[in-house]
Amino acid sequence: MISYWRRQFKAPKLPFFYVLLAAGHTAVMREAQAQGAGAIGGTAFASAVDLGAAADEFLVPGHPPRKQEVGRRVSLAVLALLFKEPNVDYLGPSVIAGKVTVTTSGGSKLTTVLIPFKVGSGGHLHLNGTGGCNGSASPSSPPAWPTDNGASASAGAGAGGCCAGALGGTAGESNSNSPVALAQPGTTSKVYHTQTFVVDAATNVLRATLPGWKAPASGVVEVRFLFDNFPKCALYSGALSGPDSYYAKVQHFGLVAQSWRGNVTVTAE
């Protein structure tokens, strides 16, 4: 379609900006959209993966109610790529695929996933609930800002419970709100969300754990980050991130991380 329109307008470099689908469409479709931006020059996207609806909002599947935020994110891509504005971040944190590690400890039967991120000039990597976060009561004030040299556990507390894995979980159970999951490569079933997850803002690394999990016989596991159809907890960079149950209906300025999945060889300690 892009190539056709460019031919018809006789504008081979005509820029195209589009939006990654929100909750209501599959993570696989968003993955295809993201890959398309790199396959064709002069294209870019803004992600709406986190812009679902709160409990008291109506949501047409795939169409987030916060259109202003969608427009703001697209405008950042236009400013950076079309108008060449300096120091404008238009993409959220992205997984550094080659440095993702999965380690199992035989003694404690604990699996640890470390996911490092490339973060733009906005910095401030932290967790927060998405627009579809329907956890416990909304906070009466904005969540505490994460420190620069420690885990942003307070972001989980401020997100209405949807990022509660940052504070801990029930032993032996996975946390369906976790943005990190493990799966057998090439399968859509048997997906195991990690139990606990926390961000080290000093190193830009997300650490997630899953007890009692057995690696596949091949020793290779598919790591999934924010690769859910309806994510409840996401990772952000920049100021005043969101939207969680508090920020769902007011302006916010964070950038949501890009979804990712890839195969990683499990290392045993």
GIJO-V112400 format. One line per field, one symbol per residue. psi: psi as a letter, one per 30 degrees, with the letter a starting at -180 (. if undefined). burial: b if it has 24 or more other ideal C-beta (glycine too) atoms within 12 Angstrom, else e. Layout:
psi->???
burial->???
//
This chain:
psi->eeeeeeeefhifgkkkklkkkakfllfeeeeeeeeeeffklglllkkgefhaklegkkjkkfjkfieeeeeeeeeeeeeeeefhklhjkfkakkkjefgkkkkkjeefhkkkkkjlkkkaffahklllllfgjhbakklflklkkklfglkhefeeefggffhfffflakkfkljffkfklklkkglflhkjklelklkjfefhkkkkljlgkkklffgkkjkkkhileikfklkllllhlakafegeglklglkklklkklkkkkkk.
burial->ebeeeeeeeeeeeebbbbbbbbbbbebeebbebbeebeeeeebbbbbbbbbbbbeeeebeebebbbeebbebbbebbeebbeeeeeebbbbbbbbeeeebbbbbeeeeebbbbbbbbbbbebbbbbbbbbbbbbbeebbeebbeebeeeebbbbbbbbbbbbbbbbbebeeeebbbbbbbbbbbbeeeeebbbbbbbbbbbeebbbbbbbbebebeeeeebbbbbbbbbbbbbbbbbbebbbbbbbbbeeebbbbbbbbbbbbbebeee
//
